[in-house]
Amino acid sequence: MNNLTISETRFSYPISTLQQISQDILAHARKGGATACETNVSDGFGQTVTVRQGAVETIEYNRDKGLSVTVYMGQKRGHASTSDFSPQAISDTVAAALSIARYTANDDCAGLAEAELLAKDYPDLDLYFPWQISVEEAIELARTCEQAGYAADKRIANSEGASISVSESQFIYANSLGFMGGYPLSRHSISCAMIAEHGDSKQRDYWYGIARDAMDLETVESIGQKAGKRSAARLGARKIDTCEVPVLFEAPIASSLIGHFASAVSGGNLYRQSSFLLNSIGQQVFAPHIQILELPYLNKGLSSGAFDDDGVATVERNIVENGVVQGYFLNSYSARKLGLRTTGNAGGSHNLIMRDDAGSSFDALLQKMGTGLLVTELLGHGINAVTGDYSRGASGFWVESGVISHPVEEITIAGNLKNMFQGILAVGDDVIVRGSKQCGSVLIDRMTVAGG
C-alpha cells in the first residue's frame, strides 16, 4: 500500500470529496454572478504527546477542516470561510463572499493569476509520509528522549518535557480558470527542553527536529542528549562589557537573517514602501561570495511545492547571485501593484538556501572570527522593516582566539541589516533543516554588543 493510498484511510474525507466540494463552490459562485472564483479546501489531523519527568503531561489529538472562498465581481473582491462542509454551509459561505464583493471598492490589481502562468503538470515531490505511531509508542519515545537529556550531564536537574508530534493534512486549490490541484502533506517533530543547575546558576535550552518523513528525524536519544548538553553548557553565564566585535550566528538561528531579507523583498512590503530594500534588483546587497537559491522542487522539502497559493507554477531561481539581488517574492496581486510578473510566491518562499563559495566548518568559522560573540539564542523582535535597524536580546558564548571561552547572557546585539548582509564573512556547512529557510552558521564582521 503506497502513501497516497494510506492517506485515503487516515483523513476524515477522501481527496475526491475535497475536489467535489471545490467544484460545488465554483458552481455556486458562477450561479451567483461572480466573474471569477478561487477556493482552498483542506482537511488534516495531528497528535502530540508530551512527557515531563517521566510522566505523561499531555496527550493532544486534533482534527481540522476548512474551506475558503474568494470571489470576484469584475474587480471587486469578496472573501469568506467556514469549517462546515455541509451543502448549506458551502452555499451560505459563497453567498457571504458574493455579498462582500458587491460592497467592496474596485481594485485594479484584483483577480486570479493569469491563466498561462498556472501549473499544468506537476511532479510528486514526496511530501507525504504517514507516521503510524500509537500514543503508547509516542510516550515511550518521549520518555527515552527525556532520559537521554537527563543522562547528558550530571548537572541536569529538571525538565520542561519531551514531545513527539505527528501532523498530516491534505488540500485542494481550484479556480474558475480550470485549475485544480492538491495533495497530502506531512510534518513530524521531536523536541526536548532541559534545565541545568549548579550553585545559584540555572539555565535551560532545547533541541528539536522536523521532517516530512519520521525516518529522517534525528533519533530521540540524540535530540535529548543535545538538549541536555546545551543546557549544561550555559551554566555560569556572565555579562560582558559593551563592545564592537565579530558575531557568529549559530545555524539554528542564522536562518532568521534570510527571513529578514525575504520579508524585505516581498511584494507586500515593496508596494507599501515599507522595506529597507526598495528597488534592490541588480543591487549588491550581500557580500560578493553569497548565493541564495530558491528550490521549490526538493524532494521531502519542508517548503516544496509545484504551485503556489494562486495556482501559479513555481520555478527554481537564483534569488541572490554573487551578492546581487536577482528577484523578488511576488504573488499575483503584489506583482500587479508593482507592474511586474508574479514569481510564484503566493503563500511565501520555497526552500531558500543561503551558501557561500567556501562552505566552512563551524570550527573554521570560530577560528576565522578569532575573538567575538557566538550567538545561540535570540530574544525579542527589534527589527525596523523600513530602515533595516536591528536590535535583539541575545545569549551565547564569548570566544577568544577561536576557542569558546565562557557563556554570556543579558546582552543585546545591534546593527543594520544592510551592513550585516554586506559584512557576512562566511557561511558554514553546518546546515540545520527545520523550515523553509536554510543555511549554516553565519559570521558577520562587526556588530555592537551591549553588555551589562
Protein Blocks (a to p, Z undefined) as FASTA:
>chain_A
ZZklmmmmmpmbdfklmmmmmmmmmmmmmmnopabdcdddddddddddddeehiafbdcd
dddddddddddehjaccddddfbfbfklmmmmmmmmmmmmmmpccdfkgccddfklpcfb
dcdehlaccddddfklmmmmmmmmmmmmmmmpmklmbdebjcddddddddddddfeopac
ddddddddddddddddehjbccddddddddfblklpccfklmmmmmmmmmmmmgoiacdd
dddddddddfklmmmmmmmmmmmmgfklmmnopafkghkghpafbcfkbccdddfkbghi
akbcfbdfkopacddddfbgghiafbdcddfklmmmnopacehighiaehiadddfkopa
fklmmmmnopacddfbdedjddcfknopacddddddddeehiafbdcehiaddddfklmm
mmpmbdcfkdccfbjbdcdddddfbdcdddZZ
